[in-house]
């Protein structure tokens, strides 16, 4: 139980995108800095989506500019991630200093059409086009981030960033209903065949249960045995930590979480917050796993972001604190 678990912090992106309060880019950059000070090494800092649809994510370039080091040098072991939904978003990301681009796809046509205006097949083609463009780009500089991903940014605009993919609605779709293990396995296999080395499975509406997590992880692993699997859970129906436990027991060592448990998906009706980073860290560290996070600093950051968004963060640890005190 002493094996390290990587927690990808998604609060600045998935956490803030569904909040009523819209924070200035400077405040969002401050959140990234606080999270990195608390131990976050992979962090979704921005989303390159049209501000008309997700105004909370407007000013992604400003956030990244505020985070850029003056000398442009990379920080070993750190990756600042930008989420994209299409080729236009990817092109925007290339103009910034993101270390990694995470391309979002959906397991269902219903959610894909609502979220991106693309069917499943069209989303896979979109990803293929992005990857084809990367193949024709100049060779990337050596990455400072030890990720199992092709490419790797160097903290400077124009560098070829690393690439990962997230598959949404793996455990259920708000429009198409249940999602089968076969659907997930087929898509994971297609994504892996394109050369994506890390694939995140996301429970966008919090419909999963621990046993379904085990089945989906096994199906995905069988379809793409060489890929690194990452898990992204929402606590909509109070199963988030149980699902995280099931994923870790199934051998997954990379999970997403959001500071304070804030967030949700604006395109998925009723989808509430992510599992809270501090709650997940507490559970794992108590069990003997290593996360690299400072729990007290995380709790302080959760309370701080709660003040900024005008409501207390919903995480248990932001209310109760850690133990022993």
Beta strands, then each sheet from edge to edge (+ up, - down):
strand 1: 6-9
strand 2: 42-47
strand 3: 79-84
strand 4: 100-106
strand 5: 162-168
strand 6: 198-203
strand 7: 228-233
strand 8: 254-257
sheet 1: 1+ 8+
sheet 2: 2+ 3+ 4+ 5+ 6+ 7+
end
